[in-house]
């Protein structure tokens, strides 16, 4: 589920069922579908039990809820582009966990430059929350992938927020210059407010940008306020990049963009640690389906290469994929970029 963030084993699956999100009024096409979706979010869950009022949850009582960020994201997107519900919404809207209490709420949209904008939200008792929000560009655009993955327990927060580069910024300096040069001050601002969260593997690092926020912090109104501010500024920055992006006409470059996104999706679908959380909630088979068909939709459509085609170093002698998170054995305890956004990771080769 998340952007390569470890999920604590203490995350419980005994969370309360509830309504996650009701979309705001948007000037978008297919309003009837959005109205239906809004009603569905406010209705009873799949086994007919009454959804818990948000006013009843510990999160709402404290004034902290990730659903506020989803309201902001959709409202902020509306002036920039025309959102329409994705065909995925018909199948992936809500799922009831095996405990018959926890509900997973999902939203998905498309736009002229966006192949898929989607979210997964879980909000439970005792301050437990999950938000996985991403925006994937169409292959005709080489936009970074917006990625917000927030995991919150009563006292702990594990956070990844980034504009994931579509292409390798270690080798393709022009791509880095195009999208990240002007965003370095934004990254520096929040790297001071939200310090580096500890060890991060070299394999994961190749999918992050110099402005990535990878952090852990204790829950507090101040920290949550800073996080919300970071989300808003990063998403606004991504929307501005989308506005300025121009459609690629060259077929070979479009194919290059498509393969780059497929490589990213293939990595995420195979190595995302959120698989463990989903497996505990909805079982192995359904978790795999949600990961490959919803969260990282496109892994089965954008290309035919397998995980081992892209990452042969993970091949076991019997042909299986090695389950290890890191084959290089190199991790970064501190932020591996300097104030100019230059990589200073001790000369580690990012393949």
TORKOL-4160 file (C-alpha; in steps of 0.2 Angstrom, whole numbers, padded with zeros to 4 digits, m for minus):
351
<pt num="1" X="0000" Y="0000" Z="0000"/>
<pt num="2" X="0012" Y="0013" Z="0005"/>
<pt num="3" X="0028" Y="0020" Z="m0003"/>
<pt num="4" X="0040" Y="0008" Z="0004"/>
<pt num="5" X="0036" Y="0012" Z="0022"/>
<pt num="6" X="0037" Y="m0002" Z="0035"/>
<pt num="7" X="0020" Y="m0007" Z="0043"/>
<pt num="8" X="0022" Y="m0010" Z="0062"/>
<pt num="9" X="0016" Y="m0027" Z="0067"/>
<pt num="10" X="0006" Y="m0018" Z="0081"/>
<pt num="11" X="m0007" Y="m0012" Z="0068"/>
<pt num="12" X="m0023" Y="m0021" Z="0073"/>
<pt num="13" X="m0036" Y="m0027" Z="0062"/>
<pt num="14" X="m0050" Y="m0024" Z="0075"/>
<pt num="15" X="m0054" Y="m0007" Z="0069"/>
<pt num="16" X="m0072" Y="0000" Z="0068"/>
<pt num="17" X="m0082" Y="0001" Z="0052"/>
<pt num="18" X="m0087" Y="0019" Z="0047"/>
<pt num="19" X="m0089" Y="0031" Z="0033"/>
<pt num="20" X="m0072" Y="0037" Z="0027"/>
<pt num="21" X="m0076" Y="0050" Z="0014"/>
<pt num="22" X="m0090" Y="0059" Z="0006"/>
<pt num="23" X="m0085" Y="0069" Z="m0010"/>
<pt num="24" X="m0087" Y="0088" Z="m0010"/>
<pt num="25" X="m0098" Y="0096" Z="m0023"/>
<pt num="26" X="m0087" Y="0096" Z="m0039"/>
<pt num="27" X="m0089" Y="0104" Z="m0056"/>
<pt num="28" X="m0085" Y="0087" Z="m0064"/>
<pt num="29" X="m0093" Y="0076" Z="m0077"/>
<pt num="30" X="m0104" Y="0061" Z="m0073"/>
<pt num="31" X="m0112" Y="0070" Z="m0057"/>
<pt num="32" X="m0124" Y="0056" Z="m0055"/>
<pt num="33" X="m0110" Y="0044" Z="m0052"/>
<pt num="34" X="m0102" Y="0055" Z="m0039"/>
<pt num="35" X="m0119" Y="0058" Z="m0031"/>
<pt num="36" X="m0121" Y="0039" Z="m0030"/>
<pt num="37" X="m0104" Y="0037" Z="m0023"/>
<pt num="38" X="m0107" Y="0050" Z="m0010"/>
<pt num="39" X="m0123" Y="0041" Z="m0005"/>
<pt num="40" X="m0114" Y="0025" Z="m0004"/>
<pt num="41" X="m0100" Y="0032" Z="0007"/>
<pt num="42" X="m0114" Y="0038" Z="0019"/>
<pt num="43" X="m0124" Y="0022" Z="0019"/>
<pt num="44" X="m0123" Y="0006" Z="0029"/>
<pt num="45" X="m0109" Y="m0006" Z="0027"/>
<pt num="46" X="m0110" Y="m0022" Z="0016"/>
<pt num="47" X="m0117" Y="m0033" Z="0030"/>
<pt num="48" X="m0131" Y="m0020" Z="0034"/>
<pt num="49" X="m0123" Y="m0014" Z="0051"/>
<pt num="50" X="m0125" Y="0005" Z="0054"/>
<pt num="51" X="m0110" Y="0015" Z="0050"/>
<pt num="52" X="m0102" Y="0024" Z="0064"/>
<pt num="53" X="m0104" Y="0043" Z="0064"/>
<pt num="54" X="m0088" Y="0052" Z="0062"/>
<pt num="55" X="m0093" Y="0062" Z="0077"/>
<pt num="56" X="m0091" Y="0046" Z="0087"/>
<pt num="57" X="m0073" Y="0042" Z="0083"/>
<pt num="58" X="m0058" Y="0047" Z="0093"/>
<pt num="59" X="m0051" Y="0055" Z="0077"/>
<pt num="60" X="m0065" Y="0067" Z="0075"/>
<pt num="61" X="m0066" Y="0071" Z="0093"/>
<pt num="62" X="m0048" Y="0076" Z="0092"/>
<pt num="63" X="m0051" Y="0086" Z="0076"/>
<pt num="64" X="m0038" Y="0075" Z="0066"/>
<pt num="65" X="m0044" Y="0065" Z="0051"/>
<pt num="66" X="m0036" Y="0061" Z="0035"/>
<pt num="67" X="m0053" Y="0063" Z="0026"/>
<pt num="68" X="m0050" Y="0082" Z="0027"/>
<pt num="69" X="m0035" Y="0079" Z="0015"/>
<pt num="70" X="m0046" Y="0070" Z="0003"/>
<pt num="71" X="m0058" Y="0084" Z="0003"/>
<pt num="72" X="m0044" Y="0096" Z="0000"/>
<pt num="73" X="m0036" Y="0086" Z="m0014"/>
<pt num="74" X="m0052" Y="0084" Z="m0024"/>
<pt num="75" X="m0058" Y="0102" Z="m0021"/>
<pt num="76" X="m0040" Y="0108" Z="m0026"/>
<pt num="77" X="m0040" Y="0097" Z="m0042"/>
<pt num="78" X="m0056" Y="0104" Z="m0048"/>
<pt num="79" X="m0050" Y="0121" Z="m0055"/>
<pt num="80" X="m0036" Y="0113" Z="m0064"/>
<pt num="81" X="m0044" Y="0099" Z="m0073"/>
<pt num="82" X="m0060" Y="0089" Z="m0076"/>
<pt num="83" X="m0061" Y="0074" Z="m0065"/>
<pt num="84" X="m0073" Y="0059" Z="m0070"/>
<pt num="85" X="m0075" Y="0043" Z="m0060"/>
<pt num="86" X="m0064" Y="0029" Z="m0065"/>
<pt num="87" X="m0072" Y="0013" Z="m0071"/>
<pt num="88" X="m0063" Y="0005" Z="m0056"/>
<pt num="89" X="m0075" Y="0014" Z="m0045"/>
<pt num="90" X="m0089" Y="0001" Z="m0050"/>
<pt num="91" X="m0079" Y="m0013" Z="m0042"/>
<pt num="92" X="m0068" Y="m0004" Z="m0029"/>
<pt num="93" X="m0078" Y="0007" Z="m0017"/>
<pt num="94" X="m0078" Y="m0001" Z="m0001"/>
<pt num="95" X="m0073" Y="m0018" Z="0007"/>
<pt num="96" X="m0078" Y="m0025" Z="0024"/>
<pt num="97" X="m0063" Y="m0034" Z="0033"/>
<pt num="98" X="m0064" Y="m0051" Z="0039"/>
<pt num="99" X="m0067" Y="m0045" Z="0057"/>
<pt num="100" X="m0084" Y="m0038" Z="0051"/>
<pt num="101" X="m0080" Y="m0021" Z="0058"/>
<pt num="102" X="m0066" Y="m0013" Z="0048"/>
<pt num="103" X="m0071" Y="m0005" Z="0032"/>
<pt num="104" X="m0059" Y="0000" Z="0018"/>
<pt num="105" X="m0065" Y="0015" Z="0008"/>
<pt num="106" X="m0059" Y="0018" Z="m0010"/>
<pt num="107" X="m0061" Y="0032" Z="m0023"/>
<pt num="108" X="m0054" Y="0033" Z="m0041"/>
<pt num="109" X="m0055" Y="0046" Z="m0054"/>
<pt num="110" X="m0048" Y="0050" Z="m0072"/>
<pt num="111" X="m0043" Y="0067" Z="m0080"/>
<pt num="112" X="m0036" Y="0072" Z="m0097"/>
<pt num="113" X="m0018" Y="0071" Z="m0091"/>
<pt num="114" X="m0021" Y="0058" Z="m0077"/>
<pt num="115" X="m0023" Y="0040" Z="m0080"/>
<pt num="116" X="m0028" Y="0037" Z="m0062"/>
<pt num="117" X="m0031" Y="0047" Z="m0046"/>
<pt num="118" X="m0036" Y="0036" Z="m0032"/>
<pt num="119" X="m0036" Y="0034" Z="m0013"/>
<pt num="120" X="m0038" Y="0021" Z="0000"/>
<pt num="121" X="m0044" Y="0026" Z="0017"/>
<pt num="122" X="m0045" Y="0017" Z="0033"/>
<pt num="123" X="m0050" Y="0026" Z="0049"/>
<pt num="124" X="m0052" Y="0016" Z="0065"/>
<pt num="125" X="m0054" Y="0017" Z="0084"/>
<pt num="126" X="m0040" Y="0023" Z="0096"/>
<pt num="127" X="m0033" Y="0036" Z="0083"/>
<pt num="128" X="m0029" Y="0022" Z="0070"/>
<pt num="129" X="m0029" Y="0029" Z="0052"/>
<pt num="130" X="m0022" Y="0025" Z="0035"/>
<pt num="131" X="m0022" Y="0036" Z="0019"/>
<pt num="132" X="m0015" Y="0030" Z="0003"/>
<pt num="133" X="m0017" Y="0043" Z="m0011"/>
<pt num="134" X="m0009" Y="0043" Z="m0028"/>
<pt num="135" X="m0010" Y="0051" Z="m0045"/>
<pt num="136" X="m0003" Y="0042" Z="m0060"/>
<pt num="137" X="0000" Y="0052" Z="m0076"/>
<pt num="138" X="m0005" Y="0046" Z="m0093"/>
<pt num="139" X="0009" Y="0039" Z="m0103"/>
<pt num="140" X="0008" Y="0054" Z="m0115"/>
<pt num="141" X="0015" Y="0064" Z="m0100"/>
<pt num="142" X="0031" Y="0062" Z="m0091"/>
<pt num="143" X="0024" Y="0070" Z="m0075"/>
<pt num="144" X="0031" Y="0063" Z="m0058"/>
<pt num="145" X="0019" Y="0052" Z="m0048"/>
<pt num="146" X="0011" Y="0060" Z="m0033"/>
<pt num="147" X="0012" Y="0049" Z="m0018"/>
<pt num="148" X="0005" Y="0051" Z="m0001"/>
<pt num="149" X="0006" Y="0037" Z="0011"/>
<pt num="150" X="0001" Y="0040" Z="0029"/>
<pt num="151" X="0000" Y="0027" Z="0043"/>
<pt num="152" X="m0006" Y="0033" Z="0060"/>
<pt num="153" X="m0008" Y="0024" Z="0077"/>
<pt num="154" X="m0013" Y="0033" Z="0093"/>
<pt num="155" X="0005" Y="0039" Z="0097"/>
<pt num="156" X="0015" Y="0035" Z="0081"/>
<pt num="157" X="0015" Y="0041" Z="0063"/>
<pt num="158" X="0024" Y="0034" Z="0048"/>
<pt num="159" X="0024" Y="0046" Z="0033"/>
<pt num="160" X="0030" Y="0046" Z="0015"/>
<pt num="161" X="0025" Y="0061" Z="0004"/>
<pt num="162" X="0034" Y="0063" Z="m0013"/>
<pt num="163" X="0032" Y="0067" Z="m0031"/>
<pt num="164" X="0040" Y="0051" Z="m0036"/>
<pt num="165" X="0051" Y="0053" Z="m0052"/>
<pt num="166" X="0044" Y="0044" Z="m0067"/>
<pt num="167" X="0062" Y="0043" Z="m0074"/>
<pt num="168" X="0079" Y="0040" Z="m0066"/>
<pt num="169" X="0085" Y="0057" Z="m0059"/>
<pt num="170" X="0102" Y="0050" Z="m0055"/>
<pt num="171" X="0106" Y="0048" Z="m0073"/>
<pt num="172" X="0093" Y="0059" Z="m0082"/>
<pt num="173" X="0099" Y="0076" Z="m0075"/>
<pt num="174" X="0087" Y="0085" Z="m0088"/>
<pt num="175" X="0072" Y="0076" Z="m0080"/>
<pt num="176" X="0078" Y="0081" Z="m0063"/>
<pt num="177" X="0080" Y="0099" Z="m0068"/>
<pt num="178" X="0064" Y="0100" Z="m0077"/>
<pt num="179" X="0053" Y="0095" Z="m0062"/>
<pt num="180" X="0063" Y="0097" Z="m0046"/>
<pt num="181" X="0075" Y="0112" Z="m0047"/>
<pt num="182" X="0061" Y="0124" Z="m0042"/>
<pt num="183" X="0054" Y="0113" Z="m0029"/>
<pt num="184" X="0071" Y="0111" Z="m0019"/>
<pt num="185" X="0066" Y="0125" Z="m0007"/>
<pt num="186" X="0049" Y="0117" Z="m0003"/>
<pt num="187" X="0058" Y="0100" Z="0001"/>
<pt num="188" X="0071" Y="0109" Z="0012"/>
<pt num="189" X="0057" Y="0118" Z="0022"/>
<pt num="190" X="0048" Y="0102" Z="0026"/>
<pt num="191" X="0064" Y="0092" Z="0029"/>
<pt num="192" X="0068" Y="0103" Z="0043"/>
<pt num="193" X="0050" Y="0102" Z="0050"/>
<pt num="194" X="0048" Y="0083" Z="0047"/>
<pt num="195" X="0065" Y="0075" Z="0050"/>
<pt num="196" X="0072" Y="0060" Z="0041"/>
<pt num="197" X="0063" Y="0044" Z="0048"/>
<pt num="198" X="0078" Y="0032" Z="0049"/>
<pt num="199" X="0085" Y="0018" Z="0038"/>
<pt num="200" X="0079" Y="0018" Z="0020"/>
<pt num="201" X="0085" Y="0005" Z="0008"/>
<pt num="202" X="0094" Y="0009" Z="m0008"/>
<pt num="203" X="0081" Y="m0001" Z="m0018"/>
<pt num="204" X="0067" Y="0010" Z="m0012"/>
<pt num="205" X="0077" Y="0026" Z="m0014"/>
<pt num="206" X="0078" Y="0024" Z="m0033"/>
<pt num="207" X="0060" Y="0028" Z="m0034"/>
<pt num="208" X="0061" Y="0044" Z="m0023"/>
<pt num="209" X="0065" Y="0062" Z="m0027"/>
<pt num="210" X="0076" Y="0074" Z="m0018"/>
<pt num="211" X="0061" Y="0082" Z="m0010"/>
<pt num="212" X="0054" Y="0066" Z="m0002"/>
<pt num="213" X="0047" Y="0067" Z="0015"/>
<pt num="214" X="0051" Y="0051" Z="0024"/>
<pt num="215" X="0047" Y="0053" Z="0043"/>
<pt num="216" X="0041" Y="0046" Z="0059"/>
<pt num="217" X="0034" Y="0057" Z="0073"/>
<pt num="218" X="0023" Y="0056" Z="0089"/>
<pt num="219" X="0005" Y="0062" Z="0087"/>
<pt num="220" X="0002" Y="0080" Z="0092"/>
<pt num="221" X="m0009" Y="0094" Z="0085"/>
<pt num="222" X="0007" Y="0103" Z="0080"/>
<pt num="223" X="0014" Y="0088" Z="0070"/>
<pt num="224" X="m0002" Y="0084" Z="0062"/>
<pt num="225" X="m0004" Y="0103" Z="0057"/>
<pt num="226" X="0013" Y="0102" Z="0049"/>
<pt num="227" X="0009" Y="0086" Z="0040"/>
<pt num="228" X="m0007" Y="0093" Z="0033"/>
<pt num="229" X="0002" Y="0109" Z="0027"/>
<pt num="230" X="0015" Y="0098" Z="0018"/>
<pt num="231" X="0002" Y="0088" Z="0009"/>
<pt num="232" X="m0007" Y="0103" Z="0003"/>
<pt num="233" X="0009" Y="0112" Z="m0003"/>
<pt num="234" X="0016" Y="0096" Z="m0011"/>
<pt num="235" X="m0001" Y="0093" Z="m0020"/>
<pt num="236" X="m0002" Y="0111" Z="m0026"/>
<pt num="237" X="0015" Y="0110" Z="m0033"/>
<pt num="238" X="0011" Y="0094" Z="m0042"/>
<pt num="239" X="m0005" Y="0102" Z="m0049"/>
<pt num="240" X="0005" Y="0116" Z="m0056"/>
<pt num="241" X="0017" Y="0104" Z="m0064"/>
<pt num="242" X="0002" Y="0095" Z="m0072"/>
<pt num="243" X="m0004" Y="0112" Z="m0078"/>
<pt num="244" X="0012" Y="0116" Z="m0087"/>
<pt num="245" X="0015" Y="0098" Z="m0094"/>
<pt num="246" X="0014" Y="0096" Z="m0112"/>
<pt num="247" X="0008" Y="0080" Z="m0121"/>
<pt num="248" X="0022" Y="0070" Z="m0129"/>
<pt num="249" X="0019" Y="0066" Z="m0148"/>
<pt num="250" X="0034" Y="0055" Z="m0151"/>
<pt num="251" X="0029" Y="0037" Z="m0150"/>
<pt num="252" X="0045" Y="0031" Z="m0144"/>
<pt num="253" X="0045" Y="0043" Z="m0129"/>
<pt num="254" X="0027" Y="0038" Z="m0125"/>
<pt num="255" X="0033" Y="0020" Z="m0124"/>
<pt num="256" X="0047" Y="0025" Z="m0113"/>
<pt num="257" X="0036" Y="0034" Z="m0101"/>
<pt num="258" X="0024" Y="0019" Z="m0101"/>
<pt num="259" X="0038" Y="0007" Z="m0097"/>
<pt num="260" X="0045" Y="0018" Z="m0083"/>
<pt num="261" X="0028" Y="0019" Z="m0075"/>
<pt num="262" X="0025" Y="0000" Z="m0077"/>
<pt num="263" X="0042" Y="m0003" Z="m0069"/>
<pt num="264" X="0037" Y="0008" Z="m0054"/>
<pt num="265" X="0020" Y="m0001" Z="m0053"/>
<pt num="266" X="0028" Y="m0018" Z="m0054"/>
<pt num="267" X="0040" Y="m0014" Z="m0040"/>
<pt num="268" X="0026" Y="m0007" Z="m0029"/>
<pt num="269" X="0014" Y="m0022" Z="m0032"/>
<pt num="270" X="0028" Y="m0034" Z="m0028"/>
<pt num="271" X="0037" Y="m0026" Z="m0013"/>
<pt num="272" X="0025" Y="m0015" Z="m0005"/>
<pt num="273" X="0025" Y="m0018" Z="0014"/>
<pt num="274" X="0006" Y="m0013" Z="0015"/>
<pt num="275" X="0002" Y="m0031" Z="0008"/>
<pt num="276" X="0004" Y="m0037" Z="0026"/>
<pt num="277" X="m0009" Y="m0025" Z="0033"/>
<pt num="278" X="m0021" Y="m0029" Z="0019"/>
<pt num="279" X="m0019" Y="m0048" Z="0021"/>
<pt num="280" X="m0023" Y="m0047" Z="0039"/>
<pt num="281" X="m0039" Y="m0037" Z="0035"/>
<pt num="282" X="m0046" Y="m0045" Z="0020"/>
<pt num="283" X="m0036" Y="m0061" Z="0016"/>
<pt num="284" X="m0022" Y="m0065" Z="0004"/>
<pt num="285" X="m0031" Y="m0067" Z="m0012"/>
<pt num="286" X="m0042" Y="m0051" Z="m0010"/>
<pt num="287" X="m0027" Y="m0041" Z="m0004"/>
<pt num="288" X="m0017" Y="m0046" Z="m0020"/>
<pt num="289" X="m0032" Y="m0041" Z="m0030"/>
<pt num="290" X="m0033" Y="m0024" Z="m0022"/>
<pt num="291" X="m0015" Y="m0021" Z="m0024"/>
<pt num="292" X="m0013" Y="m0026" Z="m0042"/>
<pt num="293" X="m0030" Y="m0020" Z="m0049"/>
<pt num="294" X="m0033" Y="m0005" Z="m0039"/>
<pt num="295" X="m0019" Y="0003" Z="m0029"/>
<pt num="296" X="m0006" Y="m0001" Z="m0043"/>
<pt num="297" X="m0018" Y="m0002" Z="m0057"/>
<pt num="298" X="m0009" Y="m0004" Z="m0074"/>
<pt num="299" X="0004" Y="m0017" Z="m0068"/>
<pt num="300" X="m0006" Y="m0029" Z="m0079"/>
<pt num="301" X="m0010" Y="m0017" Z="m0093"/>
<pt num="302" X="0004" Y="m0005" Z="m0096"/>
<pt num="303" X="0017" Y="m0019" Z="m0100"/>
<pt num="304" X="0021" Y="m0037" Z="m0101"/>
<pt num="305" X="0038" Y="m0037" Z="m0092"/>
<pt num="306" X="0038" Y="m0046" Z="m0075"/>
<pt num="307" X="0046" Y="m0041" Z="m0059"/>
<pt num="308" X="0061" Y="m0052" Z="m0062"/>
<pt num="309" X="0063" Y="m0044" Z="m0080"/>
<pt num="310" X="0065" Y="m0027" Z="m0071"/>
<pt num="311" X="0074" Y="m0033" Z="m0056"/>
<pt num="312" X="0084" Y="m0049" Z="m0060"/>
<pt num="313" X="0094" Y="m0048" Z="m0044"/>
<pt num="314" X="0079" Y="m0054" Z="m0034"/>
<pt num="315" X="0078" Y="m0071" Z="m0043"/>
<pt num="316" X="0081" Y="m0086" Z="m0032"/>
<pt num="317" X="0089" Y="m0102" Z="m0039"/>
<pt num="318" X="0072" Y="m0110" Z="m0041"/>
<pt num="319" X="0065" Y="m0095" Z="m0051"/>
<pt num="320" X="0055" Y="m0087" Z="m0037"/>
<pt num="321" X="0056" Y="m0069" Z="m0032"/>
<pt num="322" X="0067" Y="m0066" Z="m0016"/>
<pt num="323" X="0056" Y="m0059" Z="m0002"/>
<pt num="324" X="0069" Y="m0049" Z="0005"/>
<pt num="325" X="0067" Y="m0030" Z="0004"/>
<pt num="326" X="0085" Y="m0026" Z="0000"/>
<pt num="327" X="0097" Y="m0036" Z="m0010"/>
<pt num="328" X="0111" Y="m0022" Z="m0010"/>
<pt num="329" X="0111" Y="m0022" Z="0009"/>
<pt num="330" X="0113" Y="m0003" Z="0009"/>
<pt num="331" X="0102" Y="0008" Z="0019"/>
<pt num="332" X="0102" Y="0027" Z="0023"/>
<pt num="333" X="0101" Y="0032" Z="0041"/>
<pt num="334" X="0101" Y="0051" Z="0036"/>
<pt num="335" X="0094" Y="0061" Z="0022"/>
<pt num="336" X="0105" Y="0056" Z="0007"/>
<pt num="337" X="0103" Y="0073" Z="m0003"/>
<pt num="338" X="0111" Y="0089" Z="0001"/>
<pt num="339" X="0103" Y="0107" Z="0001"/>
<pt num="340" X="0105" Y="0108" Z="m0018"/>
<pt num="341" X="0096" Y="0092" Z="m0020"/>
<pt num="342" X="0112" Y="0083" Z="m0025"/>
<pt num="343" X="0113" Y="0064" Z="m0020"/>
<pt num="344" X="0127" Y="0061" Z="m0007"/>
<pt num="345" X="0124" Y="0043" Z="m0004"/>
<pt num="346" X="0142" Y="0038" Z="m0003"/>
<pt num="347" X="0143" Y="0033" Z="m0021"/>
<pt num="348" X="0131" Y="0019" Z="m0020"/>
<pt num="349" X="0126" Y="0014" Z="m0037"/>
<pt num="350" X="0107" Y="0015" Z="m0040"/>
<pt num="351" X="0103" Y="0002" Z="m0053"/>
